[in-house]
Amino acid sequence: MAWVLIGRWKLALRNYEIMFLLDSGKYATDPNGVTDAVNVILDKIGAEVVAARPWMDGKLAYEIEGHRKGLHYLVYAKADSGNVPKLQRLCKLSDVVLRHLCILPPDQLFDLMAAALTEPEAAPASEEGEEAGKGEVAGKGEEAGKGEEATKGEVAAESASTAANTSTEETTVSN
């Protein structure tokens, strides 16, 4: 957590993950204008944007202010915790922002996600790499003398144990 000294007051800058639900029609016609509108809101609260990216454009589960589609825009920023109510007010007054969600992620997660947003997306795996991966699984089953069907069972068992471990980790994190 960083500290900012304003006059005689020492304010804490906290890491925030902010998800904006934007009007996808406006974003499609003027992406730079909509992005600038979001950045103006963040500038008004004194936030330092670490990473930002459009996340997902799609159909909404229910109609929001007459819109059936929306664009999720993800922002990782550092801001004073006293300015969160101002962010809420500015988002309600904005004609671009339909909804927003502002959370405090753990510092380790904030750093990892911000780094992932700033990196270019990874290239898809080549066909040769996929075939090599299949050969390794098949070879493992053959060495054990179990055949291909046993290998599928092993993969299913590993997936189940991984899912069980993931749900245990999620439960631990949420407590």
Contact map, one row per residue, 1 for C-alpha under 8 A:
1110000000011110000000000000000000000000000000000000000000000000000000000000000000000000000000000000000000000000000000000000000000000000000000000000000000000000000000000000000
1111000000011100000000000000000000000000000000000000000000000000000000000000000000000000000000000000000000000000000000000000000000000000000000000000000000000000000000000000000
1111100001111000000000000000000000000000000000000000000000000000000000000000000000000000000000000000000000000000000000000000000000000000000000000000000000000000000000000000000
0111110001111000000000000000000000000000000000000000000000000000000000000000000000000000000000000000000000000000000000000000000000000000000000000000000000000000000000000000000
0011111111100000000000000000000000000000000000000000000000000000000000000000000000000000000000000000000000000000000000000000000000000000000000000000000000000000000000000000000
0001111111100000000000000000000000000000000000000000000000000000000000000000000000000000000000000000000000000000000000000000000000000000000000000000000000000000000000000000000
0000111110000000000000000000000000000000000000000000000000000000000000000000000000000000000000000000000000000000000000000000000000000000000000000000000000000000000000000000000
0000111111000000000000000000000000000000000000000000000000000000000000000000000000000000000000000000000000000000000000000000000000000000000000000000000000000000000000000000000
0000111111100000000000000000000000000000000000000000000000000000000000000000000000000000000000000000000000000000000000000000000000000000000000000000000000000000000000000000000
0011110111110000000000000000000000000000000000000000000000000000000000000000000000000000000000000000000000000000000000000000000000000000000000000000000000000000000000000000000
0011110011111000000000000000000000000000000000000000000000000000000000000000000100000000000000000000000000000000000000000000000000000000000000000000000000000000000000000000000
1111000001111100000000000000000000000000000000000000000000000000000000000000000110000000000000000000000000000000000000000000000000000000000000000000000000000000000000000000000
1111000000111110000000000000000000000000000000000000000000000000000000000000011110000000000000000000000000000000000000000000000000000000000000000000000000000000000000000000000
1100000000011111000000000000000000000000000000000000000000000000000000000000011110000000000000000000000100000000000000000000000000000000000000000000000000000000000000000000000
1000000000001111100000000000000000000000000000000000000000000000000000000001111000000000000000000000000110100100000000000000000000000000000000000000000000000000000000000000000
0000000000000111110000000000000000000000000000000000000000000000000000000001111000000000000000000000011110000100000000000000000000000000000000000000000000000000000000000000000
0000000000000011111000000000000000000000000000000000000000000000000000000111100000000000000000000000011110000100000000000000000000000000000000000000000000000000000000000000000
0000000000000001111100000000000000000000000000000000000000000000000000000111100000000000000000000001111000000000000000000000000000000000000000000000000000000000000000000000000
0000000000000000111110000000000000000000000000000000000000000000000000011110000000000000000000000001110000000000000000000000000000000000000000000000000000000000000000000000000
0000000000000000011111000000000000000000000000000000000000000000000000111110000000000000000000001111100000000000000000000000000000000000000000000000000000000000000000000000000
0000000000000000001111100000000000000000000000000000000000000000000001111000000000000000000000001111000000000000000000000000000000000000000000000000000000000000000000000000000
0000000000000000000111110010000000000000000000000000000000000000000001111000000000000000000000011110000000000000000000000000000000000000000000000000000000000000000000000000000
0000000000000000000011111110000000000000000000000000000000000000001011100000000000000000000000011100000000000000000000000000000000000000000000000000000000000000000000000000000
0000000000000000000001111111000000000000000000000000000010000000000011100000000000000000000000000000000000000000000000000000000000000000000000000000000000000000000000000000000
0000000000000000000000111111100000000000000000000000000000000000000001000000000000000000000000000000000000000000000000000000000000000000000000000000000000000000000000000000000
0000000000000000000000111111111001000000000000000000000000000000000000000000000000000000000000010000000000000000000000000000000000000000000000000000000000000000000000000000000
0000000000000000000001111111111111000000000000000000000000000000000000100000000000000000000000000000000000000000000000000000000000000000000000000000000000000000000000000000000
0000000000000000000000011111111000000000000000000000000000000000000000000000000000000000000000000000000000000000000000000000000000000000000000000000000000000000000000000000000
0000000000000000000000001111111000000000000000000000000000000000000000000000000000000000000000000000000000000000000000000000000000000000000000000000000000000000000000000000000
0000000000000000000000000111111111000000000000000000000000000000000000000000000000000000000000000000000000000000000000000000000000000000000000000000000000000000000000000000000
0000000000000000000000000111111111100000000000000000000000000000000000000000000000000000000000000000000000000000000000000000000000000000000000000000000000000000000000000000000
0000000000000000000000000010011111110000000000000000000000000000000000000000000000000000000000000000000000000000000000000000000000000000000000000000000000000000000000000000000
0000000000000000000000000010011111111000000000000000000000000000000000000000000000000000000000000000000000000000000000000000000000000000000000000000000000000000000000000000000
0000000000000000000000000110011111111100000000000000000000000000000000000000000000000000000000010000000000000000000000000000000000000000000000000000000000000000000000000000000
0000000000000000000000000000001111111110000000000000000000000000000000000000000000000000000000000000000000000000000000000000000000000000000000000000000000000000000000000000000
0000000000000000000000000000000111111111000000000000000000000000000000000000000000000000000000000000000000000000000000000000000000000000000000000000000000000000000000000000000
0000000000000000000000000000000011111111100000000000000000000000000000000000000000000000000000010000000000000000000000000000000000000000000000000000000000000000000000000000000
0000000000000000000000000000000001111111110000000000000000000000000000000000000000000000000000001000000000000000000000000000000000000000000000000000000000000000000000000000000
0000000000000000000000000000000000111111111000000000000000000000000000000000000000000000000000000000000000000000000000000000000000000000000000000000000000000000000000000000000
0000000000000000000000000000000000011111111100000000000000000000000000000000000000000000000000000000000000000000000000000000000000000000000000000000000000000000000000000000000
0000000000000000000000000000000000001111111110000000000000000000000000000000000000000010011000000000000000000000000000000000000000000000000000000000000000000000000000000000000
0000000000000000000000000000000000000111111111111000000000000000000000000000000000000010000000000000000000000000000000000000000000000000000000000000000000000000000000000000000
0000000000000000000000000000000000000011111111110000000000000000000000000000000000000000000000000000000000000000000000000000000000000000000000000000000000000000000000000000000
0000000000000000000000000000000000000001111111100000000000000000000000000000000000000000000000000000000000000000000000000000000000000000000000000000000000000000000000000000000
0000000000000000000000000000000000000000111111100000000000000000000000000000001100110110000000000000000000000000000000000000000000000000000000000000000000000000000000000000000
0000000000000000000000000000000000000000011111110000000000000000000000000000001100100000000000000000000000000000000000000000000000000000000000000000000000000000000000000000000
0000000000000000000000000000000000000000011111111000000000000000000000000000111100000000000000000000000000000000000000000000000000000000000000000000000000000000000000000000000
0000000000000000000000000000000000000000011001111100000000000000000000000000111000000000000000000000000000000000000000000000000000000000000000000000000000000000000000000000000
0000000000000000000000000000000000000000010000111111000000000000000000000011110000000000000000000000000000000000000000000000000000000000000000000000000000000000000000000000000
0000000000000000000000000000000000000000000000011111000000000000000000000011110000000000000000000000000000000000010000000000000000000000000000000000000000000000000000000000000
0000000000000000000000000000000000000000000000001111100000000000000000000011100000000000000000000000000000000000011011000000000000000000000000000000000000000000000000000000000
0000000000000000000000000000000000000000000000001111110000000000000000001111000000000000000000000000000000000000000011000000000000000000000000000000000000000000000000000000000
0000000000000000000000000000000000000000000000000011111000000000000000001110000000000000000000000000000000000000000010000000000000000000000000000000000000000000000000000000000
0000000000000000000000000000000000000000000000000001111110000000000000111100000000000000000000000000000000000000000000000000000000000000000000000000000000000000000000000000000
0000000000000000000000000000000000000000000000000000111110000000000000111100000000000000000000000000000000000000000000000000000000000000000000000000000000000000000000000000000
0000000000000000000000000000000000000000000000000000011111000000000000111000000000000000000000000000000000000000000000000000000000000000000000000000000000000000000000000000000
0000000000000000000000010000000000000000000000000000011111100000000011110000000000000000000000000000000000000000000000000000000000000000000000000000000000000000000000000000000
0000000000000000000000000000000000000000000000000000000111110000000011100000000000000000000000000000000000000000000000000000000000000000000000000000000000000000000000000000000
0000000000000000000000000000000000000000000000000000000011111000000111000000000000000000000000000000000000000000000000000000000000000000000000000000000000000000000000000000000
0000000000000000000000000000000000000000000000000000000001111110000111000000000000000000000000000000000000000000000000000000000000000000000000000000000000000000000000000000000
0000000000000000000000000000000000000000000000000000000000111110000100000000000000000000000000000000000000000000000000000000000000000000000000000000000000000000000000000000000
0000000000000000000000000000000000000000000000000000000000011111000100000000000000000000000000000000000000000000000000000000000000000000000000000000000000000000000000000000000
0000000000000000000000000000000000000000000000000000000000011111111100000000000000000000000000000000000000000000000000000000000000000000000000000000000000000000000000000000000
0000000000000000000000000000000000000000000000000000000000000111111100000000000000000000000000000100000000000000000000000000000000000000000000000000000000000000000000000000000
0000000000000000000000000000000000000000000000000000000000000011111000000000000000000000000000000100000000000000000000000000000000000000000000000000000000000000000000000000000
0000000000000000000000000000000000000000000000000000000000000011111100000000000000000000000000000000000000000000000000000000000000000000000000000000000000000000000000000000000
0000000000000000000000100000000000000000000000000000000000000011111111000000000000000000000000000000000000000000000000000000000000000000000000000000000000000000000000000000000
0000000000000000000000000000000000000000000000000000000000111111011111000000000000000000000000000000000000000000000000000000000000000000000000000000000000000000000000000000000
0000000000000000000000110000000000000000000000000000000011110000001111100000000000000000000000000000000000000000000000000000000000000000000000000000000000000000000000000000000
0000000000000000000011111000000000000000000000000000000011110000001111110000000000000000000000000000000000000000000000000000000000000000000000000000000000000000000000000000000
0000000000000000000111110010000000000000000000000000011111000000000011111000000000000000000000000000000000000000000000000000000000000000000000000000000000000000000000000000000
0000000000000000001111000000000000000000000000000000011110000000000001111100000000000000000000000000000000000000000000000000000000000000000000000000000000000000000000000000000
0000000000000000001111000000000000000000000000000001111100000000000000111110000000000000000000000000000000000000000000000000000000000000000000000000000000000000000000000000000
0000000000000000111100000000000000000000000000000001111000000000000000011111000000000000000000000000000000000000000000000000000000000000000000000000000000000000000000000000000
0000000000000000111100000000000000000000000000001111100000000000000000001111100000000000000000000000000000000000000000000000000000000000000000000000000000000000000000000000000
0000000000000011110000000000000000000000000000001111000000000000000000000111110000000000000000000000000000000100010000000000000000000000000000000000000000000000000000000000000
0000000000000011110000000000000000000000000000111110000000000000000000000011111000000000000000000000000000000000000000000000000000000000000000000000000000000000000000000000000
0000000000001111000000000000000000000000000000111100000000000000000000000001111100000000000000000000000000000000000000000000000000000000000000000000000000000000000000000000000
0000000000001111000000000000000000000000000011110000000000000000000000000000111110100000000000000000000000000000000000000000000000000000000000000000000000000000000000000000000
0000000000111100000000000000000000000000000011100000000000000000000000000000011111110000000000000000000000000000000000000000000000000000000000000000000000000000000000000000000
0000000000011100000000000000000000000000000000000000000000000000000000000000001111110000000000000000000000000000000000000000000000000000000000000000000000000000000000000000000
0000000000000000000000000000000000000000000000000000000000000000000000000000000111111000000000000000000000000000000000000000000000000000000000000000000000000000000000000000000
0000000000000000000000000000000000000000000011000000000000000000000000000000001111111110000000000000000000000000000000000000000000000000000000000000000000000000000000000000000
0000000000000000000000000000000000000000000010000000000000000000000000000000000111111111000000000000000000000000000000000000000000000000000000000000000000000000000000000000000
0000000000000000000000000000000000000000000000000000000000000000000000000000000001111111100000000000000000000000000000000000000000000000000000000000000000000000000000000000000
0000000000000000000000000000000000000000000010000000000000000000000000000000000000111111110000000000000000000000000000000000000000000000000000000000000000000000000000000000000
0000000000000000000000000000000000000000110010000000000000000000000000000000000000111111111000000000000000000000000000000000000000000000000000000000000000000000000000000000000
0000000000000000000000000000000000000000000000000000000000000000000000000000000000011111111100000001000000000000000000000000000000000000000000000000000000000000000000000000000
0000000000000000000000000000000000000000000000000000000000000000000000000000000000001111111110000000000000000000000000000000000000000000000000000000000000000000000000000000000
0000000000000000000000000000000000000000100000000000000000000000000000000000000000000111111111000000000000000000000000000000000000000000000000000000000000000000000000000000000
0000000000000000000000000000000000000000100000000000000000000000000000000000000000000011111111001111000000000000000000000000000000000000000000000000000000000000000000000000000
0000000000000000000000000000000000000000000000000000000000000000000000000000000000000001111111001110000000000000000000000000000000000000000000000000000000000000000000000000000
0000000000000000000000000000000000000000000000000000000000000000000000000000000000000000111111100000000000000000000000000000000000000000000000000000000000000000000000000000000
0000000000000000000000000000000000000000000000000000000000000000000000000000000000000000011111111100000000000000000000000000000000000000000000000000000000000000000000000000000
0000000000000000000000000000000000000000000000000000000000000000000000000000000000000000000011111100000000000000000000000000000000000000000000000000000000000000000000000000000
0000000000000000000001100100000001001000000000000000000000000000000000000000000000000000000001111100000000000000000000000000000000000000000000000000000000000000000000000000000
0000000000000000000111100000000000000100000000000000000000000000000000000000000000000000001101111111000000000000000000000000000000000000000000000000000000000000000000000000000
0000000000000000000111100000000000000000000000000000000000000001100000000000000000000000001101111111000000000000000000000000000000000000000000000000000000000000000000000000000
0000000000000000000111000000000000000000000000000000000000000000000000000000000000000000001100001111100000000000000000000000000000000000000000000000000000000000000000000000000
0000000000000000011110000000000000000000000000000000000000000000000000000000000000000001001000001111110000000000000000000000000000000000000000000000000000000000000000000000000
0000000000000000011100000000000000000000000000000000000000000000000000000000000000000000000000000011111000000000000000000000000000000000000000000000000000000000000000000000000
0000000000000001111000000000000000000000000000000000000000000000000000000000000000000000000000000001111100000000000000000000000000000000000000000000000000000000000000000000000
0000000000000001110000000000000000000000000000000000000000000000000000000000000000000000000000000000111110000000000000000000000000000000000000000000000000000000000000000000000
0000000000000111100000000000000000000000000000000000000000000000000000000000000000000000000000000000011111000000000000000000000000000000000000000000000000000000000000000000000
0000000000000011100000000000000000000000000000000000000000000000000000000000000000000000000000000000001111101100000000000000000000000000000000000000000000000000000000000000000
0000000000000000000000000000000000000000000000000000000000000000000000000000000000000000000000000000000111111100000000000000000000000000000000000000000000000000000000000000000
0000000000000010000000000000000000000000000000000000000000000000000000000000000000000000000000000000000011111110000000000000000000000000000000000000000000000000000000000000000
0000000000000000000000000000000000000000000000000000000000000000000000000000000000000000000000000000000001111111000000000000000000000000000000000000000000000000000000000000000
0000000000000000000000000000000000000000000000000000000000000000000000000000000000000000000000000000000011111111100000000000000000000000000000000000000000000000000000000000000
0000000000000011100000000000000000000000000000000000000000000000000000000001000000000000000000000000000011111111110000000000000000000000000000000000000000000000000000000000000
0000000000000000000000000000000000000000000000000000000000000000000000000000000000000000000000000000000000111111111000000000000000000000000000000000000000000000000000000000000
0000000000000000000000000000000000000000000000000000000000000000000000000000000000000000000000000000000000011111111100000000000000000000000000000000000000000000000000000000000
0000000000000000000000000000000000000000000000000000000000000000000000000000000000000000000000000000000000001111111110000000000000000000000000000000000000000000000000000000000
0000000000000000000000000000000000000000000000000110000000000000000000000001000000000000000000000000000000000111111111000000000000000000000000000000000000000000000000000000000
0000000000000000000000000000000000000000000000000010000000000000000000000000000000000000000000000000000000000011111111100000000000000000000000000000000000000000000000000000000
0000000000000000000000000000000000000000000000000000000000000000000000000000000000000000000000000000000000000001111111100000000000000000000000000000000000000000000000000000000
0000000000000000000000000000000000000000000000000011100000000000000000000000000000000000000000000000000000000000111111110000000000000000000000000000000000000000000000000000000
0000000000000000000000000000000000000000000000000011000000000000000000000000000000000000000000000000000000000000011111110000000000000000000000000000000000000000000000000000000
0000000000000000000000000000000000000000000000000000000000000000000000000000000000000000000000000000000000000000001111111000000000000000000000000000000000000000000000000000000
0000000000000000000000000000000000000000000000000000000000000000000000000000000000000000000000000000000000000000000011111100000000000000000000000000000000000000000000000000000
0000000000000000000000000000000000000000000000000000000000000000000000000000000000000000000000000000000000000000000000111110000000000000000000000000000000000000000000000000000
0000000000000000000000000000000000000000000000000000000000000000000000000000000000000000000000000000000000000000000000011111000000000000000000000000000000000000000000000000000
0000000000000000000000000000000000000000000000000000000000000000000000000000000000000000000000000000000000000000000000001111100000000000000000000000000000000000000000000000000
0000000000000000000000000000000000000000000000000000000000000000000000000000000000000000000000000000000000000000000000000111110000000000000000000000000000000000000000000000000
0000000000000000000000000000000000000000000000000000000000000000000000000000000000000000000000000000000000000000000000000011111011000000000000000000000000000000000000000000000
0000000000000000000000000000000000000000000000000000000000000000000000000000000000000000000000000000000000000000000000000001111111000000000000000000000000000000000000000000000
0000000000000000000000000000000000000000000000000000000000000000000000000000000000000000000000000000000000000000000000000000111111100000000000000000000000000000000000000000000
0000000000000000000000000000000000000000000000000000000000000000000000000000000000000000000000000000000000000000000000000000011111110000000000000000000000000000000000000000000
0000000000000000000000000000000000000000000000000000000000000000000000000000000000000000000000000000000000000000000000000000111111111000000000000000000000000000000000000000000
0000000000000000000000000000000000000000000000000000000000000000000000000000000000000000000000000000000000000000000000000000111111111100000000000000000000000000000000000000000
0000000000000000000000000000000000000000000000000000000000000000000000000000000000000000000000000000000000000000000000000000001111111110000000000000000000000000000000000000000
0000000000000000000000000000000000000000000000000000000000000000000000000000000000000000000000000000000000000000000000000000000111111111000000000000000000000000000000000000000
0000000000000000000000000000000000000000000000000000000000000000000000000000000000000000000000000000000000000000000000000000000011111111100000000000000000000000000000000000000
0000000000000000000000000000000000000000000000000000000000000000000000000000000000000000000000000000000000000000000000000000000001111111110000000000000000000000000000000000000
0000000000000000000000000000000000000000000000000000000000000000000000000000000000000000000000000000000000000000000000000000000000111111111000000000000000000000000000000000000
0000000000000000000000000000000000000000000000000000000000000000000000000000000000000000000000000000000000000000000000000000000000011111111100000000000000000000000000000000000
0000000000000000000000000000000000000000000000000000000000000000000000000000000000000000000000000000000000000000000000000000000000001111111110000000001000000000000000000000000
0000000000000000000000000000000000000000000000000000000000000000000000000000000000000000000000000000000000000000000000000000000000000111111111000011001000000000000000000000000
0000000000000000000000000000000000000000000000000000000000000000000000000000000000000000000000000000000000000000000000000000000000000011111111100000000000000000000000000000000
0000000000000000000000000000000000000000000000000000000000000000000000000000000000000000000000000000000000000000000000000000000000000001111111110000001000000000000000000000000
0000000000000000000000000000000000000000000000000000000000000000000000000000000000000000000000000000000000000000000000000000000000000000111111111111011000000000000000000000000
0000000000000000000000000000000000000000000000000000000000000000000000000000000000000000000000000000000000000000000000000000000000000000011111111111000000000000000000000000000
0000000000000000000000000000000000000000000000000000000000000000000000000000000000000000000000000000000000000000000000000000000000000000001111111100000000000000000000000000000
0000000000000000000000000000000000000000000000000000000000000000000000000000000000000000000000000000000000000000000000000000000000000000000111111110000000000000000000000000000
0000000000000000000000000000000000000000000000000000000000000000000000000000000000000000000000000000000000000000000000000000000000000000000011111110000000000000000000000000000
0000000000000000000000000000000000000000000000000000000000000000000000000000000000000000000000000000000000000000000000000000000000000000000011111111111000000000000000000000000
0000000000000000000000000000000000000000000000000000000000000000000000000000000000000000000000000000000000000000000000000000000000000000010011011111111000000000000000000000000
0000000000000000000000000000000000000000000000000000000000000000000000000000000000000000000000000000000000000000000000000000000000000000010011000111111100000000000000000000000
0000000000000000000000000000000000000000000000000000000000000000000000000000000000000000000000000000000000000000000000000000000000000000000000000111111110000000000000000000000
0000000000000000000000000000000000000000000000000000000000000000000000000000000000000000000000000000000000000000000000000000000000000000000010000111111111000000000000000000000
0000000000000000000000000000000000000000000000000000000000000000000000000000000000000000000000000000000000000000000000000000000000000000110110000111111111100000000000000000000
0000000000000000000000000000000000000000000000000000000000000000000000000000000000000000000000000000000000000000000000000000000000000000000000000001111111110000000000000000000
0000000000000000000000000000000000000000000000000000000000000000000000000000000000000000000000000000000000000000000000000000000000000000000000000000111111111000000000000000000
0000000000000000000000000000000000000000000000000000000000000000000000000000000000000000000000000000000000000000000000000000000000000000000000000000011111111100000000000000000
0000000000000000000000000000000000000000000000000000000000000000000000000000000000000000000000000000000000000000000000000000000000000000000000000000001111111110000000000000000
0000000000000000000000000000000000000000000000000000000000000000000000000000000000000000000000000000000000000000000000000000000000000000000000000000000111111111000000000000000
0000000000000000000000000000000000000000000000000000000000000000000000000000000000000000000000000000000000000000000000000000000000000000000000000000000011111111100000000000000
0000000000000000000000000000000000000000000000000000000000000000000000000000000000000000000000000000000000000000000000000000000000000000000000000000000001111111110000000000000
0000000000000000000000000000000000000000000000000000000000000000000000000000000000000000000000000000000000000000000000000000000000000000000000000000000000111111111000000000000
0000000000000000000000000000000000000000000000000000000000000000000000000000000000000000000000000000000000000000000000000000000000000000000000000000000000011111111100000000000
0000000000000000000000000000000000000000000000000000000000000000000000000000000000000000000000000000000000000000000000000000000000000000000000000000000000001111111110000000000
0000000000000000000000000000000000000000000000000000000000000000000000000000000000000000000000000000000000000000000000000000000000000000000000000000000000000111111111000000000
0000000000000000000000000000000000000000000000000000000000000000000000000000000000000000000000000000000000000000000000000000000000000000000000000000000000000011111111100000000
0000000000000000000000000000000000000000000000000000000000000000000000000000000000000000000000000000000000000000000000000000000000000000000000000000000000000001111111110000000
0000000000000000000000000000000000000000000000000000000000000000000000000000000000000000000000000000000000000000000000000000000000000000000000000000000000000000111111111000000
0000000000000000000000000000000000000000000000000000000000000000000000000000000000000000000000000000000000000000000000000000000000000000000000000000000000000000011111111100000
0000000000000000000000000000000000000000000000000000000000000000000000000000000000000000000000000000000000000000000000000000000000000000000000000000000000000000001111111110000
0000000000000000000000000000000000000000000000000000000000000000000000000000000000000000000000000000000000000000000000000000000000000000000000000000000000000000000111111111000
0000000000000000000000000000000000000000000000000000000000000000000000000000000000000000000000000000000000000000000000000000000000000000000000000000000000000000000011111111100
0000000000000000000000000000000000000000000000000000000000000000000000000000000000000000000000000000000000000000000000000000000000000000000000000000000000000000000001111111110
0000000000000000000000000000000000000000000000000000000000000000000000000000000000000000000000000000000000000000000000000000000000000000000000000000000000000000000000111111111
0000000000000000000000000000000000000000000000000000000000000000000000000000000000000000000000000000000000000000000000000000000000000000000000000000000000000000000000011111111
0000000000000000000000000000000000000000000000000000000000000000000000000000000000000000000000000000000000000000000000000000000000000000000000000000000000000000000000001111111
0000000000000000000000000000000000000000000000000000000000000000000000000000000000000000000000000000000000000000000000000000000000000000000000000000000000000000000000000111111
0000000000000000000000000000000000000000000000000000000000000000000000000000000000000000000000000000000000000000000000000000000000000000000000000000000000000000000000000011111
